[in-house]
Amino acid sequence: LSLPLTQLPPPLPPHPTHGRGAVLLHARVTAAQCAVLTQQLDAVLRGEYDLGRPPDKWPNGASRAGGQTLQIVNIFKADRAFAALATSAHIGQLVASLAGWRGARLVQDQVGPLEYASGSHRWGDEHLGLTKQFFDTDRRAMLDDAARREGLGPNEVAIVPVIVERGGAGLHDGRTWHGSGPNHSADQPRRGVGLHYIPAECVTFKPGASMGRMWRKYLAPDGSSSLPEAHFPVVGGGSTPPD
């Protein structure tokens, strides 16, 4: 399945995300390509994987019944259409250009909607809470605590929603606080794809880092910490992108 992207935008100034921590882009994927991805997302949620294996993480039957946010991690390993999107050299080159990297390496893809806390990529690293609180009812608790440590009240944090036309995108610094609020529509699901990148020259896991079950399985049998290219492909610059 071929899923080419639309033409890249004109060149942007170096580091355009430094002010707000994020930029929004017009349509990167056509309406027809979005329709294919929507169809294939539904297939994956039904347990149909045209690449013969499931994603690294996907919702079970019970979690799909409640109408809450559903998270799929690394759907590109299960479906050809998402693989074409996630390993796109065009997107990888755009990310590398915006970040000032020589190339981009895909680390993870996720499915879900998004909002940004503008300028939060310049905050310190300390905050109260754990990433397992991602789905907590009080979705702003960790954000508000981090803002307080920067001398900001809850009403002083500008939240910027990723409002783009179908096929549009937002690119953000990995340190930018981001999340999503409730879907207030009674019958319209929100669908989105998140792609996580690191510089292409990163070729190993951080020595001694604490790793969850999903990541430990990618450690080499010989104990080395090298990133396996099949699971963490270079997709923009640095080497020939996957087909």
C-alpha positions as CSV (number, residue, x, y, z in Angstrom):
1,L,0.0,0.0,0.0
2,S,1.5,3.3,-1.0
3,L,0.7,6.3,1.2
4,P,2.8,9.2,-0.2
5,L,2.5,12.5,1.6
6,T,1.7,15.9,0.0
7,Q,4.4,18.3,-0.9
8,L,6.6,19.7,2.0
9,P,6.1,23.3,2.9
10,P,8.7,26.0,2.1
11,P,11.9,26.0,4.2
12,L,11.4,27.4,7.7
13,P,13.8,29.5,9.8
14,P,16.1,27.5,12.1
15,H,14.4,26.3,15.3
16,P,10.9,27.8,14.7
17,T,9.6,26.0,17.8
18,H,11.8,27.9,20.3
19,G,9.2,30.5,21.1
20,R,6.1,28.4,21.8
21,G,7.6,24.9,21.7
22,A,5.4,23.9,18.8
23,V,4.3,24.7,15.3
24,L,1.1,23.8,13.4
25,L,1.2,22.8,9.8
26,H,-1.4,22.6,7.0
27,A,-2.5,19.3,5.5
28,R,0.4,16.8,5.3
29,V,-1.9,13.9,4.3
30,T,-4.6,14.0,1.8
31,A,-8.3,13.4,2.6
32,A,-8.1,10.1,0.7
33,Q,-5.1,9.0,2.7
34,C,-6.9,10.0,5.9
35,A,-9.8,7.8,4.9
36,V,-7.5,4.8,4.4
37,L,-5.9,5.4,7.8
38,T,-9.3,5.7,9.5
39,Q,-10.4,2.4,7.9
40,Q,-7.2,0.7,9.0
41,L,-7.4,2.1,12.5
42,D,-10.8,0.5,12.8
43,A,-9.4,-2.8,11.5
44,V,-6.6,-2.8,14.1
45,L,-9.1,-2.1,16.8
46,R,-10.9,-5.2,15.6
47,G,-7.7,-7.2,15.9
48,E,-7.0,-7.4,12.2
49,Y,-3.3,-6.8,11.5
50,D,-2.2,-6.9,7.8
51,L,1.4,-7.2,8.8
52,G,0.7,-10.3,10.9
53,R,1.5,-9.0,14.4
54,P,-0.2,-6.7,16.9
55,P,1.0,-3.2,17.9
56,D,3.2,-3.0,21.0
57,K,0.3,-1.8,23.1
58,W,-3.4,-1.7,22.2
59,P,-6.8,-1.5,24.2
60,N,-8.5,-4.7,25.2
61,G,-12.2,-5.3,24.7
62,A,-13.1,-3.9,28.1
63,S,-11.4,-0.6,27.6
64,R,-12.9,-0.1,24.1
65,A,-16.4,-0.3,25.6
66,G,-16.2,2.8,27.8
67,G,-15.9,5.6,25.2
68,Q,-12.7,7.0,26.8
69,T,-9.4,7.7,25.1
70,L,-7.9,4.6,23.4
71,Q,-4.2,4.4,23.1
72,I,-2.4,2.3,20.5
73,V,1.5,2.3,20.6
74,N,3.5,1.4,17.5
75,I,0.6,0.7,15.2
76,F,3.1,0.9,12.4
77,K,4.3,-2.6,13.3
78,A,0.8,-4.0,12.7
79,D,-0.5,-2.1,9.6
80,R,1.0,-1.2,6.3
81,A,-0.8,2.1,5.9
82,F,0.4,3.4,9.3
83,A,3.9,2.0,8.5
84,A,4.0,4.1,5.4
85,L,3.1,7.2,7.4
86,A,5.3,6.5,10.4
87,T,8.4,5.7,8.3
88,S,7.9,8.6,5.8
89,A,11.2,10.1,4.8
90,H,9.3,13.4,4.1
91,I,8.1,13.7,7.7
92,G,11.4,12.6,9.1
93,Q,13.3,15.2,7.0
94,L,10.9,17.9,8.1
95,V,11.3,17.0,11.8
96,A,15.1,16.9,11.5
97,S,15.1,20.3,9.7
98,L,12.9,21.9,12.4
99,A,14.9,20.4,15.3
100,G,18.3,21.2,13.8
101,W,19.3,17.5,13.7
102,R,21.2,15.7,10.9
103,G,18.5,13.1,10.7
104,A,15.5,11.7,12.6
105,R,14.9,8.2,14.1
106,L,11.4,7.0,14.8
107,V,11.1,5.9,18.4
108,Q,7.3,5.4,18.9
109,D,4.0,6.1,17.4
110,Q,0.8,6.7,19.3
111,V,-2.8,7.4,18.4
112,G,-4.7,10.2,20.2
113,P,-5.7,14.0,20.2
114,L,-3.5,16.8,21.5
115,E,-3.1,20.2,23.1
116,Y,0.1,22.2,24.0
117,A,1.0,24.3,27.0
118,S,2.7,27.1,25.1
119,G,6.3,27.8,26.0
120,S,6.5,25.0,28.5
121,H,9.5,23.5,26.8
122,R,11.5,26.1,28.6
123,W,10.4,25.0,32.1
124,G,12.5,23.0,34.5
125,D,12.3,19.2,34.6
126,E,10.9,18.8,38.1
127,H,7.2,18.1,38.6
128,L,4.9,16.2,40.9
129,G,3.5,12.9,39.6
130,L,4.3,10.0,37.4
131,T,3.6,9.2,33.7
132,K,1.2,6.4,34.8
133,Q,-1.2,9.3,35.8
134,F,-1.7,10.0,32.0
135,F,-5.3,8.9,32.2
136,D,-6.1,10.4,35.7
137,T,-9.4,12.2,36.1
138,D,-7.5,15.4,37.1
139,R,-5.6,15.7,33.8
140,R,-4.1,19.0,34.7
141,A,-2.6,18.1,38.1
142,M,0.9,17.4,36.8
143,L,0.9,20.4,34.5
144,D,-0.4,22.8,37.2
145,D,2.3,21.6,39.6
146,A,5.0,22.1,37.0
147,A,3.7,25.6,36.2
148,R,3.6,26.5,39.9
149,R,7.3,25.6,40.1
150,E,7.8,28.2,37.3
151,G,5.9,30.8,39.3
152,L,2.8,30.5,37.1
153,G,-0.8,30.1,38.2
154,P,-3.2,27.7,36.3
155,N,-4.8,30.6,34.5
156,E,-1.4,31.9,33.3
157,V,-0.6,28.8,31.2
158,A,-1.8,29.3,27.6
159,I,-3.2,26.0,26.2
160,V,-3.0,25.8,22.4
161,P,-5.2,23.1,20.8
162,V,-4.0,21.4,17.7
163,I,-6.8,22.6,15.5
164,V,-5.9,21.8,11.9
165,E,-7.9,20.6,8.9
166,R,-8.0,16.9,8.2
167,G,-4.5,15.7,7.4
168,G,-2.9,18.7,9.2
169,A,-0.2,18.3,11.9
170,G,1.5,19.8,14.9
171,L,5.2,19.4,15.6
172,H,6.5,20.1,19.1
173,D,9.6,20.0,21.2
174,G,9.6,16.8,23.3
175,R,9.8,18.9,26.5
176,T,6.6,20.8,25.6
177,W,3.8,19.8,28.0
178,H,1.0,18.2,26.0
179,G,-2.2,16.3,26.6
180,S,-5.9,16.3,25.6
181,G,-9.2,17.2,27.1
182,P,-12.6,15.4,26.8
183,N,-14.4,14.9,23.5
184,H,-17.7,16.7,24.0
185,S,-19.2,15.3,20.8
186,A,-21.8,12.6,21.3
187,D,-21.1,10.8,18.0
188,Q,-17.9,12.0,16.5
189,P,-14.7,10.2,17.6
190,R,-11.4,12.1,17.5
191,R,-8.5,10.3,15.7
192,G,-4.9,11.3,15.6
193,V,-1.4,9.9,15.1
194,G,1.6,10.9,17.2
195,L,5.1,10.1,16.0
196,H,8.0,10.4,18.4
197,Y,11.5,11.0,17.0
198,I,15.1,11.3,18.4
199,P,18.2,12.4,16.5
200,A,19.4,9.8,14.0
201,E,22.8,9.6,15.6
202,C,21.3,8.1,18.8
203,V,22.1,4.5,18.4
204,T,21.8,3.0,21.9
205,F,19.5,3.0,24.9
206,K,20.8,5.1,27.7
207,P,23.1,2.9,29.8
208,G,21.5,2.0,33.2
209,A,18.1,3.6,32.3
210,S,15.0,2.1,33.9
211,M,13.0,0.4,31.2
212,G,9.5,-0.8,31.2
213,R,8.3,-4.2,29.8
214,M,7.5,-2.7,26.4
215,W,11.1,-1.5,25.9
216,R,13.0,-4.3,27.6
217,K,12.1,-6.7,24.8
218,Y,14.2,-4.6,22.4
219,L,17.4,-5.2,24.3
220,A,19.7,-7.4,22.3
221,P,20.2,-11.0,23.5
222,D,23.9,-10.4,24.0
223,G,23.1,-7.6,26.5
224,S,24.2,-4.7,24.3
225,S,22.0,-1.6,24.3
226,S,22.0,-0.9,20.5
227,L,18.8,0.3,19.0
228,P,17.5,-2.4,16.6
229,E,17.0,-0.7,13.2
230,A,13.9,-2.8,12.4
231,H,12.1,-1.3,15.4
232,F,13.7,2.2,15.5
233,P,14.2,3.1,11.9
234,V,16.1,6.2,10.6
235,V,13.4,7.9,8.5
236,G,14.9,11.3,7.6
237,G,18.6,11.9,6.8
238,G,21.5,9.9,8.2
239,S,20.7,6.8,6.1
240,T,18.4,5.5,3.4
241,P,14.8,5.5,4.8
242,P,12.8,2.3,4.7
243,D,10.6,1.7,1.6
